[in-house]
Amino acid sequence: MTAAPGAGSTPIPSPCTNICRIDVASGWCIGCGRTLDEIVRWGSTDDADRAMVMAQLPERRKKL
């Protein structure tokens, strides 16, 4: 039997920088670049969804 993908692996950590303020124009946190919904759901989000969010953050931060 093969282990499930990601079983036993370390979850993708939060990109939080402790600079928690939402930019009104974009809806993104000026510290980490996530939306409020992404921040709230992070603890219950699987690694596939976390990876998709993480991939978007560099471009979002450039626009802030």
C-alpha positions as CSV (number, residue, x, y, z in Angstrom):
1,M,0.0,0.0,0.0
2,T,1.3,3.5,-0.9
3,A,0.9,6.4,1.4
4,A,-1.4,9.2,0.3
5,P,0.4,12.1,-1.4
6,G,1.6,14.6,1.2
7,A,1.0,12.1,4.0
8,G,3.5,12.9,6.8
9,S,4.8,16.0,5.0
10,T,5.0,19.4,6.6
11,P,2.1,21.6,5.6
12,I,3.0,24.8,3.7
13,P,3.4,27.5,6.4
14,S,1.5,30.8,6.4
15,P,3.1,33.6,4.5
16,C,2.0,36.0,7.3
17,T,4.6,38.8,8.0
18,N,2.7,40.2,11.0
19,I,2.0,43.4,9.0
20,C,-1.8,42.8,8.9
21,R,-3.6,45.6,7.0
22,I,-6.0,45.1,4.1
23,D,-5.4,47.4,1.1
24,V,-8.9,48.8,0.3
25,A,-8.3,49.1,-3.4
26,S,-7.0,45.5,-4.0
27,G,-8.5,43.6,-1.0
28,W,-5.0,42.2,-0.3
29,C,-3.1,42.3,2.9
30,I,-0.2,44.7,2.5
31,G,2.0,42.3,4.5
32,C,1.4,38.9,2.9
33,G,-0.7,39.7,-0.2
34,R,-3.5,37.4,0.7
35,T,-7.2,38.2,0.7
36,L,-9.1,38.3,4.0
37,D,-10.9,35.1,2.9
38,E,-7.6,33.4,2.2
39,I,-6.2,34.4,5.6
40,V,-9.3,33.1,7.4
41,R,-9.4,29.8,5.6
42,W,-5.6,29.1,5.7
43,G,-5.7,26.8,8.7
44,S,-8.3,24.5,7.0
45,T,-6.9,24.8,3.5
46,D,-5.1,21.8,1.9
47,D,-1.5,22.1,0.5
48,A,-2.7,22.2,-3.1
49,D,-4.8,25.3,-2.4
50,R,-2.1,26.8,-0.3
51,A,0.4,26.3,-3.2
52,M,-2.0,28.1,-5.6
53,V,-2.3,31.0,-3.3
54,M,1.5,31.1,-2.7
55,A,2.1,31.2,-6.4
56,Q,0.0,34.4,-6.8
57,L,1.6,36.3,-3.9
58,P,4.8,37.6,-5.6
59,E,2.8,39.3,-8.3
60,R,0.2,40.7,-5.9
61,R,3.0,42.2,-3.7
62,K,4.5,43.9,-6.7
63,K,1.1,45.6,-7.3
64,L,0.7,46.9,-3.7
